[in-house]
Amino acid sequence: MPDRLSVDPGSPYYNADVLAHDVGIRFKGAEKTNVEEYCISEGWVRVTAGTARDRHGNPLTIKVFGPVEPYYREKK
């Protein structure tokens, strides 16, 4: 897993090859499904802030600090 990954195609940390797999994020031991970007070395995730949008139509995000554990989900 890369140290930093984003789901936004406009981001320099976007990686389509990694996102082609089912990536899961554990943040502070809890499964998160609304993560837009993460950084393992700096210990933070960006999560969406409800349904709010910025002036360009992108979801508003909040940076939250804590231990980040990305992993590939098992295919069932």
ZADOKE-973285 format. One record per residue (C-alpha): residue number from 0; residue in one letter; x, y, z. Coordinates in nm, 4 decimals, always signed. Each point is the difference from the previous one (the first is absolute). Layout:
N
KOLLUM    i  aa         u         v         w
KOLLUM  NUM   A         X         Y         Z
...
***
This chain:
76
KOLLUM    i  aa         u         v         w
KOLLUM    0   M   +0.0000   +0.0000   +0.0000
KOLLUM    1   P   +0.1263   +0.3495   -0.0777
KOLLUM    2   D   +0.0753   +0.2388   +0.2872
KOLLUM    3   R   -0.2524   +0.2496   -0.1360
KOLLUM    4   L   -0.3044   -0.0666   -0.2184
KOLLUM    5   S   -0.2932   +0.2075   -0.1249
KOLLUM    6   V   -0.3225   -0.0947   -0.1800
KOLLUM    7   D   -0.0113   +0.3383   -0.1809
KOLLUM    8   P   +0.1293   -0.0375   -0.3600
KOLLUM    9   G   +0.1276   +0.3604   +0.0099
KOLLUM   10   S   +0.2302   -0.0709   +0.2946
KOLLUM   11   P   +0.3706   -0.0795   -0.0488
KOLLUM   12   Y   -0.0511   -0.2899   +0.2462
KOLLUM   13   Y   -0.2666   -0.1700   -0.2121
KOLLUM   14   N   +0.1017   -0.3521   -0.1096
KOLLUM   15   A   -0.2508   -0.1830   -0.2206
KOLLUM   16   D   +0.1932   -0.3296   +0.0169
KOLLUM   17   V   -0.0266   -0.0174   +0.3793
KOLLUM   18   L   -0.3623   +0.1172   +0.0012
KOLLUM   19   A   -0.0921   -0.2723   -0.2506
KOLLUM   20   H   +0.0236   -0.2355   +0.3003
KOLLUM   21   D   -0.2480   +0.0324   +0.2863
KOLLUM   22   V   +0.1893   +0.2159   +0.2516
KOLLUM   23   G   -0.1215   +0.0251   +0.3594
KOLLUM   24   I   +0.1087   +0.2476   +0.2687
KOLLUM   25   R   +0.0114   -0.0627   +0.3735
KOLLUM   26   F   +0.0308   +0.3264   +0.1931
KOLLUM   27   K   +0.0485   -0.0207   +0.3761
KOLLUM   28   G   -0.1072   -0.3642   -0.0237
KOLLUM   29   A   -0.3351   +0.0736   -0.1692
KOLLUM   30   E   -0.0907   -0.0704   -0.3632
KOLLUM   31   K   -0.0537   +0.3252   -0.1954
KOLLUM   32   T   -0.1872   +0.0125   -0.3303
KOLLUM   33   N   +0.0010   +0.3772   -0.0625
KOLLUM   34   V   +0.3777   +0.0554   -0.0314
KOLLUM   35   E   +0.1033   +0.2263   -0.2899
KOLLUM   36   E   +0.3775   -0.0034   +0.0676
KOLLUM   37   Y   +0.2422   -0.1432   +0.2565
KOLLUM   38   C   +0.3652   +0.0286   +0.1031
KOLLUM   39   I   +0.1542   -0.2761   +0.2104
KOLLUM   40   S   +0.3294   +0.1733   +0.0930
KOLLUM   41   E   -0.1711   +0.3207   +0.1170
KOLLUM   42   G   -0.2907   -0.1910   +0.1623
KOLLUM   43   W   -0.3107   +0.1641   -0.1468
KOLLUM   44   V   -0.3026   -0.0603   -0.2212
KOLLUM   45   R   -0.2281   +0.2415   -0.1861
KOLLUM   46   V   -0.3642   -0.0947   +0.0445
KOLLUM   47   T   -0.3046   +0.1539   -0.1628
KOLLUM   48   A   -0.1945   +0.2492   +0.2105
KOLLUM   49   G   -0.3554   -0.1163   -0.0564
KOLLUM   50   T   -0.1621   +0.1020   -0.3282
KOLLUM   51   A   +0.1555   +0.3491   -0.0152
KOLLUM   52   R   +0.1696   +0.1022   -0.3258
KOLLUM   53   D   +0.2481   +0.2722   -0.0882
KOLLUM   54   R   -0.0547   +0.2507   -0.2808
KOLLUM   55   H   +0.1464   -0.2446   -0.2544
KOLLUM   56   G   -0.2380   -0.2812   +0.0999
KOLLUM   57   N   +0.2616   -0.2040   +0.1898
KOLLUM   58   P   -0.0879   -0.1395   +0.3436
KOLLUM   59   L   +0.1305   +0.1991   +0.2966
KOLLUM   60   T   +0.2533   -0.1960   +0.2024
KOLLUM   61   I   +0.1421   +0.0080   +0.3509
KOLLUM   62   K   +0.3530   -0.1144   +0.0874
KOLLUM   63   V   -0.0033   -0.2268   +0.3071
KOLLUM   64   F   +0.3183   -0.1207   +0.1717
KOLLUM   65   G   +0.0653   -0.3496   +0.1375
KOLLUM   66   P   +0.1402   -0.3422   -0.0966
KOLLUM   67   V   -0.0832   -0.1013   -0.3599
KOLLUM   68   E   -0.0034   -0.3628   -0.1240
KOLLUM   69   P   -0.0768   -0.0496   -0.3708
KOLLUM   70   Y   -0.0576   -0.3541   -0.1284
KOLLUM   71   Y   -0.1371   -0.1912   -0.2961
KOLLUM   72   R   -0.3449   -0.1457   +0.0693
KOLLUM   73   E   -0.0549   -0.3672   -0.0703
KOLLUM   74   K   -0.2132   -0.0871   -0.3022
KOLLUM   75   K   -0.2994   -0.2159   +0.0979
***
